[in-house]
Amino acid sequence: MTAKIPKVYRVGDVTVTRITEMMLDGIPPEVYFPGSWNPLFLEENRNSLPAGLIDGNSQLIVSIGTWVVKTPKHTILIDTATGNDKNLPLNPDLANLQLPYLQRLKEAGVTPEEVDYVLLTHLHVDHVGWNTKLVDGNWVPTFPNAKYVFPLAEQQYYSSEVSHNKANEANFNVYEESVLPVVEAGLTQTIGPEGGEFLDIFTFIPTPGHSIGQMSIRLKSGGEEALFGADVMHHPFQVYNPEWNSMYCEFTDQARITRLSVLELIADRPVIYFSTHFPGSAAGYVTRSEGKYKWNFI
């Protein structure tokens, strides 16, 4: 079977390509949005929603993946999905995976040695996994020539016992296997709590709530703009219902505040929103109609 060629988006002088590690369906919305899900939303809006948000049983479809950004000078990954061989005793669904992620990167024209920077929006299990790979029983950097860049607050929290709590149990052992090895290899750079510019075209923007120090990443090039939103939203249903948190949001009140601020920032503007977990292309625009936000896939 011929591999599907990933779609390439252009933002000014920069190209952006989605590398999907996995697609997940059959996810019960009442579980994904605990305490928030209202089945009336789907009943009342089913015919007007974009296709591909739910499966044939009205269960959610989500994805996990990486964005590859190529500038005239650099090759950059934004988040690195889940990874293979990970020992995740409290997250068995994502443990010990064997997925062809590196092959998909190669098909998109990227080898691990060519990656110059890995920009991490936060340090959850499904955003840092391919930072490292297992070689002869040891975790080593997957991208040996890259600088791994992430928010300092994330490192301080997830490297400490403070993060060992019920809200964060899905990420147990993640820092040790997927982040600490690149720190010990001297390949990291941290972003302070205020965020800031990086490589002239990126800006780290604090968007906490889903995690303690999550940052979204704005890209500006040639008069065009995009936003890599991290986990401000996990599914397009949250565009329509910004008050809904997912089951993975650790700091719930702040997550809602942040979500509204991001939607306000990008709505009705020509800003491509590159999501981490949306189904389909995972990319699109946010518009407003009758005082409500709407999602449109590219």
C-alpha positions in Angstrom: 0.0 0.0 0.0 1.3 3.4 -0.9 1.8 5.7 2.1 -0.4 8.7 2.3 1.6 11.9 1.6 1.0 14.4 4.6 -0.5 17.7 3.8 2.0 20.6 3.8 0.8 24.0 5.1 2.6 27.2 4.4 2.9 30.1 6.8 4.9 32.8 5.1 8.4 31.4 4.4 7.8 28.3 6.6 6.2 24.9 5.9 4.3 22.9 8.5 3.5 19.2 8.2 1.5 17.0 10.5 3.0 13.6 11.5 0.2 11.6 13.2 1.4 9.0 15.6 -2.0 7.5 16.3 -5.7 8.0 15.8 -8.1 7.0 18.6 -11.9 6.5 18.3 -14.6 5.0 20.4 -13.9 7.5 23.2 -17.0 8.1 25.3 -17.6 11.9 25.5 -19.0 11.7 29.0 -15.7 10.2 30.1 -13.5 12.6 28.1 -15.5 15.6 29.4 -16.3 14.6 33.0 -19.0 16.7 34.6 -19.4 18.8 31.5 -20.7 16.6 28.6 -24.3 17.4 27.6 -25.7 15.0 24.9 -28.1 17.8 23.9 -25.2 19.6 22.3 -24.7 16.8 19.8 -28.4 16.3 19.2 -29.0 19.9 18.4 -25.8 20.5 16.3 -25.1 17.2 14.6 -26.0 18.4 11.1 -24.0 21.6 11.4 -20.8 20.3 12.9 -17.8 19.5 10.7 -17.5 15.9 9.6 -15.1 13.6 11.3 -15.5 14.7 14.9 -17.2 11.5 16.1 -17.4 7.9 14.9 -20.4 5.9 13.8 -21.4 5.3 17.5 -21.3 9.0 18.4 -18.0 8.5 20.3 -15.1 11.0 20.0 -12.2 10.7 17.6 -8.9 12.2 18.7 -5.3 12.1 17.5 -1.8 12.2 18.8 1.0 13.7 16.7 3.8 16.1 16.0 4.1 19.2 13.8 7.2 19.5 11.6 8.2 23.1 10.9 10.7 23.8 8.2 12.2 27.2 7.9 14.9 28.2 5.3 17.5 27.5 8.0 16.1 24.9 10.4 14.0 21.8 10.9 11.9 21.9 14.0 9.5 19.5 15.8 6.7 20.8 18.0 5.9 18.1 20.6 7.0 14.5 20.1 3.9 12.4 20.8 4.0 9.3 23.0 7.0 7.1 22.0 7.7 3.4 21.9 8.6 1.0 24.7 7.6 3.4 27.5 7.1 2.0 31.0 3.9 3.6 32.1 2.5 1.5 35.0 -0.5 3.9 35.6 -1.2 4.5 31.9 -1.3 1.0 30.3 -3.1 2.3 27.1 0.0 4.2 26.1 2.6 1.8 27.5 5.0 -0.3 25.4 3.8 1.0 22.1 5.4 -0.2 18.8 4.5 2.5 16.3 6.2 3.5 13.0 6.6 7.2 14.0 10.2 7.5 12.8 9.3 5.9 9.5 6.5 8.5 9.1 9.0 11.3 9.8 11.3 9.9 7.2 8.5 9.7 4.7 7.9 13.4 5.4 11.6 14.1 4.6 13.0 14.2 8.1 15.6 12.0 9.7 16.4 12.3 13.4 19.9 13.7 12.8 18.4 16.6 10.7 16.2 18.0 13.6 17.7 21.2 14.9 15.1 22.0 17.6 12.4 20.2 19.5 9.9 22.7 21.0 7.8 21.2 23.8 4.6 23.0 24.8 4.5 21.0 28.0 5.8 17.7 29.5 2.8 15.4 29.4 3.1 11.8 28.3 1.8 12.3 24.7 4.0 15.3 24.0 7.5 14.2 25.0 7.6 10.5 24.3 9.8 10.5 21.2 12.3 12.8 22.9 14.0 9.5 23.7 14.3 6.0 22.4 15.4 2.7 24.0 18.8 1.5 23.0 20.4 -1.5 24.7 18.3 -0.9 27.8 19.0 2.8 28.0 17.0 5.9 27.1 19.0 8.0 24.7 18.0 11.2 22.8 16.1 10.4 19.6 17.2 13.6 18.0 20.9 13.8 18.9 21.7 17.1 17.2 18.6 19.0 18.5 18.2 21.5 21.3 15.1 20.5 23.3 13.3 23.7 24.4 10.5 23.7 27.0 8.9 25.8 29.8 11.0 25.9 33.0 7.8 25.6 35.2 7.0 22.3 33.6 10.5 20.9 34.4 10.4 22.2 38.0 6.9 20.6 38.6 7.3 17.2 36.8 10.8 16.6 38.1 9.4 16.9 41.7 7.3 14.8 43.9 4.7 17.5 44.0 3.5 16.2 40.6 2.9 12.7 42.0 -0.8 13.1 42.5 -4.1 11.7 41.3 -4.6 14.4 38.7 -1.3 13.6 37.1 -1.1 9.8 37.4 -1.2 9.3 33.6 2.2 10.9 33.5 3.9 8.8 36.1 7.4 7.9 35.0 7.3 10.1 31.9 9.8 12.7 33.1 12.3 10.0 34.1 12.2 8.2 30.7 11.4 11.0 28.2 12.8 14.2 29.6 15.6 13.5 32.1 17.8 11.8 29.6 17.9 14.8 27.3 18.6 17.0 30.3 21.5 14.8 31.4 22.8 14.9 27.8 23.0 18.7 28.0 20.6 19.2 25.1 18.0 21.4 26.8 17.0 25.0 27.0 14.2 26.4 29.2 11.7 29.2 28.7 10.9 31.4 31.7 7.4 31.9 33.1 6.7 35.0 30.9 7.4 33.1 27.7 9.1 35.0 24.9 10.5 35.0 21.4 12.5 32.2 20.0 14.4 32.0 16.6 12.8 35.3 15.5 9.6 33.6 14.2 8.3 31.9 17.3 6.8 33.2 20.5 6.2 31.1 23.6 2.8 32.2 25.1 1.9 31.1 28.6 -1.4 29.1 28.4 -1.5 27.3 31.8 -4.3 25.2 33.2 -4.2 21.9 31.3 -0.7 21.6 32.9 1.0 23.9 35.3 3.3 25.7 32.9 1.9 24.8 29.4 2.8 27.3 26.6 1.3 27.6 23.2 3.7 28.6 20.4 2.9 31.4 18.0 4.5 31.4 14.5 4.8 34.5 12.4 6.4 34.5 9.0 6.0 36.7 5.9 3.0 38.5 7.4 1.1 35.3 8.1 0.4 33.7 11.5 -0.3 30.4 13.1 -0.7 29.1 16.7 0.3 25.7 17.9 -2.2 25.5 20.7 -0.9 22.5 22.7 -3.7 21.1 24.9 -5.7 24.3 25.4 -8.3 22.2 23.6 -8.3 18.5 23.1 -11.3 18.2 20.7 -13.2 20.7 18.5 -16.3 20.3 20.8 -14.4 22.6 23.2 -14.4 25.4 20.6 -18.2 25.3 20.8 -18.1 24.8 24.5 -15.1 26.6 26.0 -16.3 25.8 29.6 -15.7 22.1 29.0 -12.5 20.7 30.4 -11.1 17.4 29.4 -10.3 14.6 31.8 -6.6 15.5 31.4 -6.8 19.1 32.6 -4.9 19.3 35.9 -5.8 22.8 36.9 -9.5 23.1 35.9 -10.4 26.7 36.6 -7.3 28.1 35.0 -7.8 25.8 32.0 -11.2 27.4 31.3 -9.8 30.9 31.6 -6.9 30.1 29.2 -9.2 28.4 26.7 -11.4 31.5 26.4 -8.4 33.8 26.0 -6.9 31.7 23.2 -10.3 31.5 21.3 -10.6 35.3 21.7 -7.1 35.7 20.3 -7.6 33.7 17.1 -11.3 34.0 16.3 -12.2 35.6 13.0 -8.6 36.2 12.2 -6.5 34.5 9.5 -4.6 32.5 12.1 -4.2 28.8 11.5 -4.7 26.8 14.6 -2.5 23.7 14.7 -3.9 21.4 17.4 -2.3 18.4 19.0 -5.3 16.1 19.4 -8.1 17.2 17.0 -9.1 14.6 14.4 -8.9 14.9 10.7 -6.2 17.4 9.5 -5.9 18.7 13.1 -5.6 22.2 11.5 -8.2 24.9 10.9 -9.7 28.3 11.8 -11.9 29.5 14.6 -14.8 31.8 13.6 -17.7 33.4 15.5 -21.4 33.3 14.8 -24.1 34.7 16.9 -21.8 35.1 19.8 -20.4 31.5 19.7 -17.2 30.1 18.5 -17.1 27.6 15.6 -14.4 25.3 14.2 -13.5 24.9 10.5 -11.0 22.3 9.3 -8.5 23.3 6.6 
